[in-house]
Amino acid sequence: MATNRTRNAILRHLREFRAKGGVAHFAGSEAQATRAALGIEGMTNVEAFESVIARITTMFETITGLWKLHCPKRRRP
């Protein structure tokens, strides 16, 4: 089961990925390490995109659930 820490790591890995210019600017082992960090090794571009988006969606659903649980709606005056 993924922990909150591993769920949130996707954003950090995406930020690093973007900061380095994306796949086109990677070479050799750096590209492999980045793909491994994102969990997209051996995937097509479409599969990688779907994988990353699914994990980001799960992360936001988790945040939304926690928000609803711990931050009840305010009543308007």
C-alpha positions in Angstrom: 0.0 0.0 0.0 1.3 3.4 -0.9 2.0 5.8 1.9 1.3 9.5 1.7 5.0 10.1 1.3 5.2 7.9 -1.8 2.0 9.4 -3.2 3.4 12.9 -2.8 6.8 11.9 -4.2 5.3 12.0 -7.7 5.1 15.8 -7.6 8.8 16.1 -6.5 9.9 13.7 -9.3 7.8 15.6 -11.9 9.3 18.9 -10.8 12.8 17.5 -11.1 11.9 16.0 -14.5 10.6 19.3 -15.7 13.5 21.3 -14.3 15.9 19.2 -16.3 14.0 19.9 -19.5 12.1 16.6 -19.9 13.1 13.4 -21.7 14.6 15.1 -24.7 17.4 16.7 -22.6 18.4 13.6 -20.7 21.3 11.4 -21.6 22.1 7.8 -20.7 22.0 6.9 -17.1 20.4 10.2 -16.1 17.4 9.4 -18.3 17.1 5.9 -16.8 17.4 7.2 -13.3 14.6 9.8 -13.9 12.3 7.2 -15.5 13.0 4.9 -12.6 12.2 7.6 -10.1 8.9 8.3 -11.9 8.2 4.6 -12.2 7.8 4.7 -16.0 10.7 2.6 -17.2 9.9 0.5 -20.2 6.6 2.4 -20.8 5.5 4.1 -24.0 5.0 7.9 -23.7 1.2 7.3 -23.5 1.5 4.7 -20.8 3.9 6.9 -18.8 1.6 9.8 -19.1 -1.4 7.7 -17.9 0.6 6.3 -15.1 1.7 9.7 -13.8 -1.7 11.3 -14.2 -3.3 8.3 -12.3 -0.9 8.8 -9.4 -1.5 12.5 -9.3 -5.2 12.0 -9.3 -4.9 9.5 -6.4 -2.8 12.0 -4.5 -5.4 14.8 -5.0 -8.2 12.5 -4.1 -6.4 11.6 -0.8 -5.8 15.3 -0.1 -9.5 16.1 -0.8 -10.6 13.3 1.5 -8.4 14.4 4.3 -9.5 18.0 3.8 -13.2 17.0 4.1 -12.5 14.8 7.1 -10.5 17.4 9.1 -11.8 20.7 7.8 -15.6 20.8 8.1 -17.6 23.2 6.0 -17.9 26.6 7.5 -21.4 27.9 7.9 -22.1 31.2 6.2 -23.3 34.0 8.4 
